[in-house]
Amino acid sequence: MSEENKNSEFSFENESYRKTYWHTCSHILAQAVKRLYPEVKLAIGPSIDEGFYYDMDSPFPFTPEILEKLEGEMRKICKEKLKLERFELPREEALKFMEEKGEPYKVELINDLPEDAHISFYKQGEFTDLCAGPHLDSTGRVKGNAIKLTACNAAYWRGDSSRQTLQRIYGIAFPKKDELDAYLQRIEEAKKRDHRKLGKELGLFTIMDEGPGFPFFLPRGMVLKNTLIDYWRQVHKRYGYVEISTPIMLNRSLWERSGHWDHYKNNMYTTVIDEEDFAVKPMNCPGGMLVYKNEPHSYRDLPLRVGELGLVHRHELSGALHGLFRVRCFTQDDAHIFMTPDQLKDEIKNVVKLFDEVYSVFGLHYEIELSTMPEDHIGTVEQWEHNQDILKEAITEMGKTYVINEGDGAFYGPKLDFHLADSLGRTWQCGTIQLDSQLPERFELEYVGADNEKHRPIMIHRVVLGSIERFIGVITEHFVGAFPTWLAPVQVKVLPITDRAAEYADQVAAKLEALGYRVETDHRSEKIGFKIRQAQLEKVPYMLVVGDKEAETGDVAVRNRHGEQTVMSFDAFAAKLRDEVDSKALEQN
């Protein structure tokens, strides 16, 4: 589609129009519910990043059968081409209007508005809803045969676990039926790739009732995790980073100094030791400040690139937890770069080059988002604008583009977020580069300049993977569990055809292990076809099928997980494997 069409006011590619379309769909859903089940009480129904939802208080569960009935009623409402009409009422009249309709959640929302407010409503046919809008001008603008109600989950009223539990009906809609069909097909493919399902099938990780949000990594998962970490260390060594480790728990005065106690306390786990408040770290930054402060620095030491694979803990609501994507503890692949002001732009470019190298290894492409000053920022507007300009210039000079995410910077500085696109086209926010003039000021960090005077360093916070655990979830779905050979927990399975070939199978496995490969041998008394199918289900890159003939010739029958077969000498296979692992090839060659 051309850029002109994408930016057209009434194009579904236009985010504003798309959100308006989906918001109108949420009202059509609410109208359908009130027609079929008038006893249901309505809460809120916004558009979201992918579709819409409506929260409702219902005396019965919304089963799949009921959702199907609601879809049918929504199609009828679309065919009726009901005009959407906006009107306003003074606050007291609006309260009376919703009270008479028996909508207590709407009454509560109105009560929270100012006394002199004029409250807006939208009417379509017999249905009227409290709403700020905007909406399409008619229900006929929505294609009824391209609407799908996708799920119904529990949700707390206003996100408060002490309040009423509601039912949240999710939906999606498109201007064309084939677009809906394509979307639903992508959803089905995503289910096959669900890292929670694959993590269980491949023996990578589990989350138990004894620790919701705290993942347990199993033996194969630890191999995967450690291989990823080894690669992280190799790359960072080449790019001039040193590595540190800071304590998992530090006292309250540190977090007050950093600003986290005021800005982030609700997401932190706290305790008392020797009558003093402590907090488990939700991020590594303050510890990194103390490490820098531990010894004096000269401008000749800078830039100083300090990496840390730090285990951090954050309090997440139970309803937000999701496999490895949203957890309560994770390993943040952090780094803090301390530099002089004139080094800043080059260091940003250096970080982006590192990102480019790492993401290309996994076949991941990205888009960049620049998040600007939020309302609860610390530091002057001038500092923020200067730092934002530096980020823009560095990215532009590298020939890269970005979009602005207004007001979503960290409280201490603007940032660049890197949104990775996987093999299904889904995006994941992993890498980030954050400029910070505030923590160096708060921790009184210094270096001695060429003028022999003390100066304040500039600092970059950055992560490339973001969270080791979350990144494992992303690449598990990206590769559908079929990891590249260099990363696979088991790289080769040796499958003896007969008991007579068992000794040769062990010899082959031992030689591969001596060369540094991850190998398993399947000695079970099963038919070879069964062993091959099992190895394929485990998504092992290579199977070596060996029998009497191979034992006699010293060859191996090589079968890859795609079913391609060939016979070669052991040395030839070992060389092939070495080439694939050393090059970190995405595809088997």
C-alpha positions in Angstrom: 0.0 0.0 0.0 1.3 3.5 -0.8 2.3 5.9 1.9 -0.6 8.2 0.7 -3.1 5.4 1.3 -1.6 4.5 4.7 -2.0 8.1 5.8 -5.5 8.5 4.4 -8.0 9.6 7.1 -10.3 6.7 6.4 -7.7 4.0 5.8 -7.5 1.1 8.2 -3.7 1.5 8.0 -4.3 4.9 9.8 -4.0 4.2 13.5 -6.5 6.9 14.5 -9.2 5.5 12.1 -8.5 1.9 13.1 -8.9 2.8 16.8 -12.1 4.6 16.0 -13.4 1.6 14.1 -12.6 -0.7 17.0 -14.1 1.6 19.5 -17.4 1.7 17.6 -17.3 -2.1 17.6 -17.1 -2.1 21.4 -20.3 -0.1 21.4 -21.9 -2.5 19.0 -20.9 -5.4 21.3 -22.4 -3.6 24.3 -25.7 -3.0 22.4 -25.8 -6.6 21.4 -25.4 -7.7 25.0 -28.1 -5.3 26.3 -30.5 -6.6 23.6 -30.0 -10.2 24.5 -29.2 -10.0 28.2 -30.6 -6.7 29.6 -29.7 -7.7 33.2 -26.0 -7.3 32.4 -24.3 -4.1 33.7 -21.8 -2.3 31.6 -18.4 -1.0 32.7 -15.9 0.2 30.1 -15.3 -0.7 26.4 -12.2 0.8 24.8 -10.2 0.0 21.7 -6.8 -1.6 22.3 -3.7 -2.2 20.3 -5.3 -5.2 18.6 -9.1 -4.9 18.6 -11.4 -4.0 21.5 -12.9 -5.2 24.7 -15.9 -4.5 26.9 -15.9 -5.2 30.7 -19.3 -6.3 32.0 -20.9 -7.4 35.3 -22.9 -10.5 34.4 -24.8 -13.0 36.6 -23.7 -15.8 34.2 -20.5 -16.7 32.4 -20.1 -15.7 28.7 -19.6 -19.1 27.2 -18.4 -19.7 23.7 -22.1 -20.4 22.7 -23.1 -17.0 24.1 -20.3 -15.3 22.3 -21.5 -16.8 19.1 -25.0 -15.5 19.7 -23.5 -12.0 20.4 -21.6 -12.1 17.1 -24.9 -12.8 15.3 -26.6 -9.9 17.0 -23.6 -7.6 16.2 -24.0 -8.5 12.5 -27.7 -7.5 12.7 -26.8 -4.1 14.3 -24.3 -3.5 11.5 -26.9 -4.2 8.9 -29.4 -1.8 10.6 -27.0 1.1 9.8 -27.8 2.9 13.0 -26.6 6.5 13.2 -24.2 7.3 16.0 -25.3 10.6 17.6 -23.2 12.5 20.2 -24.9 14.6 22.9 -23.9 16.2 26.2 -25.6 16.5 29.6 -24.7 18.4 32.7 -23.2 16.2 35.4 -26.3 15.9 37.5 -28.5 15.1 34.6 -26.0 12.6 33.4 -26.0 10.9 36.8 -29.8 10.7 36.8 -29.8 9.3 33.3 -27.4 6.5 34.1 -29.1 5.8 37.5 -32.5 5.4 35.7 -30.8 3.0 33.3 -29.5 0.9 36.2 -25.8 1.3 35.3 -23.9 1.6 38.6 -20.4 1.5 37.0 -21.3 4.4 34.7 -22.6 6.3 37.7 -19.3 5.8 39.5 -17.4 7.1 36.4 -19.5 10.2 36.2 -19.1 10.9 40.0 -15.4 11.0 39.5 -15.7 13.9 36.9 -15.7 17.6 38.0 -18.9 19.2 39.3 -19.1 21.6 36.3 -18.4 19.0 33.7 -20.7 18.4 30.7 -20.7 14.7 30.1 -20.8 13.2 26.5 -22.9 10.3 25.4 -23.3 8.4 22.1 -26.7 7.1 21.0 -27.2 4.4 18.3 -30.8 3.2 17.9 -32.2 2.2 21.3 -28.8 2.0 22.9 -26.9 4.9 24.6 -23.5 4.8 26.2 -21.4 7.1 28.3 -18.4 7.9 26.1 -15.9 10.5 25.1 -15.6 9.1 21.6 -14.7 9.4 18.8 -16.9 7.0 16.8 -17.8 6.2 13.2 -21.0 7.9 12.0 -23.0 4.7 11.5 -22.9 1.1 12.6 -23.2 0.3 8.9 -19.6 1.4 8.4 -18.6 -1.8 10.3 -18.6 -5.0 8.3 -20.6 -7.5 10.3 -19.1 -10.6 8.7 -15.6 -9.4 9.6 -16.2 -9.3 13.4 -15.0 -12.0 15.8 -15.3 -12.2 19.5 -12.1 -13.9 20.5 -12.0 -14.5 24.3 -13.6 -13.8 27.6 -11.5 -13.4 30.7 -11.9 -12.1 34.3 -10.9 -8.5 35.0 -11.1 -6.4 38.1 -13.1 -3.2 38.0 -10.6 -0.4 37.5 -7.8 -2.9 37.8 -8.3 -3.0 41.6 -8.1 -6.6 43.0 -10.3 -5.5 46.0 -13.1 -4.5 43.6 -15.8 -6.4 41.7 -14.6 -9.1 39.3 -16.0 -8.4 35.9 -16.0 -10.4 32.6 -14.0 -8.9 29.8 -15.1 -9.9 26.2 -12.4 -9.3 23.6 -13.0 -8.8 19.9 -11.4 -8.0 16.6 -12.8 -6.6 13.4 -11.6 -5.7 9.9 -13.1 -3.9 6.9 -12.9 -7.1 4.9 -13.7 -10.7 5.6 -10.5 -12.0 4.1 -8.5 -9.7 6.4 -10.3 -11.3 9.4 -9.6 -14.8 8.0 -5.9 -14.0 7.6 -5.8 -12.6 11.1 -7.4 -15.7 12.6 -5.0 -17.9 10.7 -2.1 -15.9 12.2 -3.6 -16.4 15.7 -3.8 -20.2 15.1 -0.2 -20.2 14.0 0.7 -18.2 17.1 -1.0 -20.8 19.3 1.3 -23.5 17.8 4.3 -21.3 18.6 3.2 -20.5 22.2 6.4 -20.6 24.2 4.5 -21.9 27.2 3.4 -25.0 25.2 6.8 -25.4 23.5 8.6 -24.8 26.8 6.8 -27.8 28.3 7.1 -30.1 25.3 10.8 -29.4 24.9 11.6 -29.5 28.6 12.9 -25.9 28.8 11.1 -24.3 31.7 8.1 -24.5 34.0 6.2 -22.2 36.3 4.8 -23.8 39.4 2.0 -22.9 41.8 4.6 -22.4 44.6 6.1 -19.5 42.7 3.7 -17.7 40.2 5.7 -15.4 38.0 9.0 -17.0 39.1 10.2 -19.4 36.3 12.0 -22.7 36.9 14.6 -23.5 34.2 15.0 -27.2 33.5 18.2 -28.8 32.3 17.7 -28.3 28.6 16.4 -24.8 29.3 19.6 -24.0 31.3 21.7 -25.1 28.3 19.8 -22.7 26.1 20.0 -19.9 28.6 23.7 -20.4 29.3 24.5 -20.6 25.5 22.7 -17.3 25.0 24.6 -15.7 27.9 27.9 -17.1 26.6 27.2 -15.4 23.3 26.2 -12.2 25.1 29.6 -12.2 26.9 31.5 -12.8 23.7 29.9 -9.9 21.9 30.3 -7.5 24.8 34.0 -8.4 25.2 34.6 -7.5 21.6 32.8 -4.2 22.0 34.9 -3.2 25.0 32.7 -3.9 27.9 33.7 -5.0 31.4 31.3 -7.1 33.5 30.3 -6.6 37.2 27.8 -8.1 39.6 26.0 -6.0 42.2 23.9 -7.1 45.3 20.3 -8.2 44.8 19.2 -6.2 47.9 20.2 -2.7 48.9 19.0 -0.3 51.6 16.2 2.3 51.3 18.6 5.3 51.3 20.1 4.1 48.0 16.7 3.8 46.4 15.7 7.2 47.7 18.8 8.7 46.3 18.2 7.1 42.9 14.5 8.2 42.8 13.1 4.7 42.6 11.6 4.8 46.1 9.4 7.8 45.1 8.7 6.7 41.5 8.7 2.9 41.6 8.1 1.7 45.1 4.8 0.0 44.3 6.7 -2.4 42.0 9.4 -3.2 44.5 9.7 -6.0 47.1 10.8 -4.6 50.4 11.9 -6.0 53.8 13.4 -4.8 57.1 16.9 -5.9 58.2 18.3 -4.7 61.5 15.4 -2.2 61.8 16.4 -0.6 58.4 14.3 -0.7 55.2 15.8 -2.6 52.3 14.5 -3.3 48.8 15.2 -6.2 46.3 16.5 -4.5 43.2 14.0 -4.0 40.4 16.9 -2.8 38.2 20.6 -2.7 38.3 21.3 1.0 37.8 21.9 2.2 41.3 24.4 -0.6 42.1 26.2 0.4 38.9 26.5 4.0 40.2 28.1 2.7 43.4 30.6 0.7 41.3 31.6 3.8 39.3 32.0 5.8 42.5 34.2 3.1 44.1 37.3 4.6 42.5 38.4 7.9 40.9 38.2 8.3 37.1 40.0 10.4 34.5 38.7 11.4 31.1 41.3 8.9 29.8 39.2 6.1 31.3 36.1 7.1 29.3 34.0 5.8 27.8 33.7 3.2 30.4 31.3 0.4 29.3 30.1 -1.7 32.2 27.8 -4.7 31.7 25.8 -6.7 34.2 23.6 -9.8 34.0 21.6 -8.9 37.1 18.7 -10.8 38.5 15.9 -8.3 39.2 12.5 -8.6 40.8 9.4 -6.6 40.1 5.9 -6.9 41.6 3.5 -7.6 38.8 -0.2 -8.2 39.2 -1.1 -11.8 39.0 -3.5 -11.1 36.0 -0.6 -9.7 34.0 1.7 -12.7 34.3 2.3 -14.6 31.1 4.8 -17.4 30.7 8.3 -15.9 30.2 6.9 -12.7 28.7 5.7 -11.1 32.0 7.4 -12.5 35.1 8.3 -11.3 38.6 12.0 -12.0 38.4 14.3 -12.0 35.4 17.9 -11.5 34.3 18.4 -8.1 32.8 21.3 -7.9 30.4 22.1 -4.4 31.5 25.0 -2.1 30.7 25.8 1.4 31.8 28.2 3.5 29.7 29.9 6.5 31.4 31.3 9.1 29.0 32.2 12.7 28.4 29.5 14.9 26.6 31.5 14.9 23.3 31.6 11.1 23.3 27.8 10.7 23.6 26.8 10.5 19.9 29.5 8.0 19.0 28.6 5.8 21.9 24.9 5.7 20.9 26.0 4.7 17.4 28.3 2.0 18.9 25.4 0.6 20.9 23.2 0.5 17.8 25.9 -1.4 15.9 26.0 -4.0 18.7 22.2 -4.3 18.5 22.4 -4.7 14.7 25.0 -7.6 15.1 23.0 -9.4 17.8 19.6 -9.2 16.3 20.8 -10.3 12.8 22.1 -13.5 14.4 18.5 -14.4 15.3 17.0 -13.1 12.0 15.2 -10.4 13.8 14.5 -7.0 12.3 13.4 -3.9 14.2 11.8 -0.5 14.2 12.9 2.3 16.5 10.7 4.4 18.8 11.9 7.6 20.5 10.1 8.1 23.8 10.1 11.7 25.0 9.7 13.6 28.4 6.9 12.3 30.7 4.9 14.4 33.1 6.7 12.9 36.2 10.2 13.7 34.8 13.2 14.8 36.9 15.7 17.3 35.4 15.1 20.5 33.4 13.2 20.8 30.1 16.4 22.1 28.5 18.3 18.9 29.5 15.6 16.7 28.1 15.4 18.6 24.8 19.2 18.5 24.4 19.3 14.7 25.1 16.3 14.0 22.8 18.1 15.9 20.0 21.3 13.9 20.4 19.3 10.6 20.1 17.6 11.9 17.0 20.9 13.0 15.4 22.7 9.8 16.1 20.0 7.6 14.6 19.5 9.8 11.6 23.2 9.9 10.8 23.2 6.1 10.8 20.5 6.2 8.1 17.8 4.8 10.4 14.3 6.0 10.9 12.2 6.3 14.1 8.7 7.2 15.3 8.0 9.5 18.3 6.3 8.0 21.4 5.3 11.3 23.1 5.6 11.5 26.9 6.7 7.8 27.4 10.4 8.3 28.4 11.8 7.0 31.7 11.4 9.6 34.5 15.1 10.3 34.3 15.6 10.6 30.6 14.5 10.0 26.9 15.0 6.6 25.3 15.1 4.7 22.1 13.1 1.4 22.2 13.9 -1.3 19.6 10.8 -3.3 18.6 11.8 -6.6 17.1 9.6 -8.3 14.4 9.5 -12.1 14.5 8.7 -14.6 11.8 5.0 -14.0 12.2 5.4 -10.2 11.9 4.6 -9.7 15.6 6.7 -7.1 17.4 8.5 -7.3 20.8 10.1 -4.5 22.7 13.5 -5.8 23.7 16.4 -3.4 23.3 16.5 0.1 24.7 19.0 3.0 24.9 18.2 5.5 27.7 20.1 8.8 28.2 20.5 9.8 31.8 21.9 13.1 33.2 20.1 12.6 36.5 21.6 9.6 38.2 25.2 10.9 37.7 24.0 14.1 39.4 22.2 12.3 42.2 25.2 10.1 42.9 27.7 12.9 42.4 29.7 10.9 39.8 32.8 12.6 38.6 35.8 12.4 36.3 38.9 14.6 36.1 39.0 16.3 32.7 41.9 17.3 30.5 41.7 20.7 32.3 42.5 18.9 35.6 39.0 20.0 36.8 36.2 17.7 38.0 33.3 17.1 35.6 30.0 15.1 35.7 29.9 12.2 33.2 26.9 11.5 30.9 25.5 8.0 31.2 23.6 5.6 28.9 21.5 2.8 30.3 21.0 0.0 27.7 19.8 -3.5 27.3 20.1 -5.5 24.1 18.0 -8.6 24.9 16.1 -6.8 27.6 15.4 -9.8 29.7 17.1 -13.1 29.1 14.0 -15.0 30.1 11.7 -12.9 27.9 14.1 -13.1 25.0 14.1 -16.9 25.3 10.3 -16.7 25.0 10.5 -14.5 21.9 13.0 -16.7 20.1 11.2 -19.9 21.1 8.1 -18.6 19.3 10.2 -17.1 16.5 11.9 -20.4 15.7 8.9 -22.5 16.8 11.3 -24.3 19.1 13.6 -25.3 16.3 16.6 -23.3 17.4 19.6 -22.8 15.2 22.2 -25.5 15.6 24.6 -23.3 17.7 21.8 -22.6 20.2 19.9 -25.9 20.3 20.0 -27.6 23.7 20.7 -30.9 22.0 22.6 -30.5 18.7 22.9 -34.1 17.7 21.1 -37.4 18.6 22.9 -40.6 17.7 20.4 -43.3 16.9 21.7 -47.0 16.8 19.6 -49.2 14.6 20.6 -52.4 16.4 22.2 -53.5 19.7 25.2 -54.5 17.7 25.7 -50.8 16.6 25.4 -49.5 20.2 29.2 -49.5 20.8 29.8 -47.5 17.5 27.0 -45.1 18.5 28.8 -44.4 21.8 32.1 -43.9 20.0 30.5 -41.4 17.6 28.8 -39.6 20.5 32.1 -39.5 22.6 34.0 -38.0 19.7 31.4 -35.3 19.1 31.3 -34.5 22.8 35.1 -34.2 22.8 34.8 -31.6 20.1 32.4 -29.6 22.3 29.0 -30.5 20.9 25.9 -31.3 22.8 25.0 -34.9 22.1 22.6 -37.6 23.3 22.4 -41.3 22.3 19.1 -43.1 22.2 19.7 -46.7 23.3 16.1 -47.6 23.9 14.9 -50.9 22.5 12.6 -49.2 20.0 12.3 -49.3 16.2 14.4 -46.7 14.4 11.4 -45.0 13.0 10.1 -44.3 16.5 13.5 -42.9 17.6 13.6 -40.6 14.5 10.1 -39.3 15.2 10.9 -38.7 18.8 14.0 -36.7 17.9 12.0 -34.7 15.4 9.4 -33.8 18.0 12.3 -32.6 20.2 13.4 -30.5 17.2 17.0 -31.8 17.4 18.9 -30.3 14.4 20.7 -33.6 13.5 20.1 -37.3 13.9 22.9 -39.7 13.1 21.4 -43.1 12.2 24.1 -45.8 12.7 23.9 -49.5 12.0 26.3 -52.4 11.1 27.2 -50.8 7.8 28.2 -47.5 9.3 30.1 -49.2 12.1 32.1 -51.1 9.4 32.8 -48.0 7.2 33.1 -45.4 9.9 30.5 -43.3 8.2 27.3 -41.8 9.6 23.8 -41.6 8.0 22.9 -37.9 8.6 19.3 -36.9 8.8 18.3 -33.3 9.6 15.1 -32.2 11.3 13.5 -31.3 7.9 13.8 -35.0 6.9 16.7 -34.5 4.4 19.2 -37.5 4.5 22.7 -38.2 3.3 25.6 -40.4 4.2 29.1 -39.0 5.0 32.2 -39.7 6.9 32.4 -38.7 10.5 35.1 -36.1 9.8 32.9 -34.5 7.0 29.9 -34.3 9.4 32.1 -32.8 12.2 33.4 -30.2 9.8 29.8 -29.4 8.6 28.7 -29.0 12.2 31.7 -26.8 13.1 31.0 -24.5 10.1 27.3 -24.2 11.1 28.0 -23.5 14.8 30.9 -21.1 14.3 29.0 -19.1 11.7 25.8 -19.2 13.9 23.9 -20.0 10.7 20.1 -19.6 10.8 19.5 -22.4 8.4 21.0 -25.9 8.2 23.4 -26.2 5.3 
